[in-house]
Amino acid sequence: MQFIFLPNKDNAPRFAFVVAISVDKRATKRNRVKRLLREAAQRLLPQIHGNIDVVLIARSKNEEQIDRSVGELFGRAGLL
C-alpha cells in the first residue's frame, strides 16, 4: 500500500483510489479492493486532521490487511 497526500484549499479531505491491473486482471476484483479502501478511509475520516488530498494506491489484493495498512499509513504520516 502506498499513498500520496498534499494540502488542499477545500473544507474537507478528498480521496482518490488507484488499483493497478497488476493487482488482478479482473475488474470485479479491482473494484472490490477500491470499495474496501473507500470503507477504510471513511472510517478514519472523523480522525483525520487538516484539509488534504489523498491518493491511495493498492499494491496487493490482500483484503485482510487493507484496513490495517490504511490506518498505519495515516498514523505514520501524522494525519490522525
N, C-alpha and C positions, 0 to 999 in steps of 0.2 A: 504494500500500500504506500502511496506517495501522495503528497498534496502540496499545493502552491497557494499562498494567500497574500493579498495586498489590501491596504486600507481603501475604503470607498467613501463616497460622499452621501450615500443614501442613509436612511434612518434605521436600516436593519441589515444583518448579514445576508449575503446571497451565495448560493451554491451552484456548482456545475459538477456533473459526474461523468467520468470517462471510463469505459471498459473496452479495452482493445480486443480485436478479433483473435489475438494470440491467447486470450484467456479461454475462449471457447468459440468454435466456429458457428455454433447455432445462436441465432438472435434471441431465442427464448431464454437461454441460459445467461446471456449477457444482460438482458433486461431484468432478470431475477436479481443479478448482482447489483444492478443500478437501484432496484427497489429496496434492497437491503441497505445499501449505502444511504439512500434517502431516509429510511427509517432511523438509522443510527444518527444521522445529522439532526433529524427532527427531535430526537430525544435529548440531544445536547444543546439544542437551540436556546433554552432558557438560561443555560450556564455560560454561554459564550459572551465574552466582554468585547465591546467595540463593534464598529461597523467595518466589516471586512468582506472581500470577495474571496471565495474558496473554490479551488478546483481539486476534487478528489479523484485520483487515478488508481484504479484497481489493477494489480499485477497478478493476482491469483483469484480463483473462484472458491476458495475455502470459506464456506458460509459461516462456520462457527467462529472464525477469527475476525470477521469483518467488524462486528460491533466493538469488540475489544480493541482492535487496532485503530479504529477511528478515534476512540476515546484517548488512547495512548498518544496518538499524533497531536491532537489538540492540547493535551496536557503538557507534552514536551515543548510545544511551541509557546506555551504560556497564554493560551487563549481561553482557558477555563478558569 
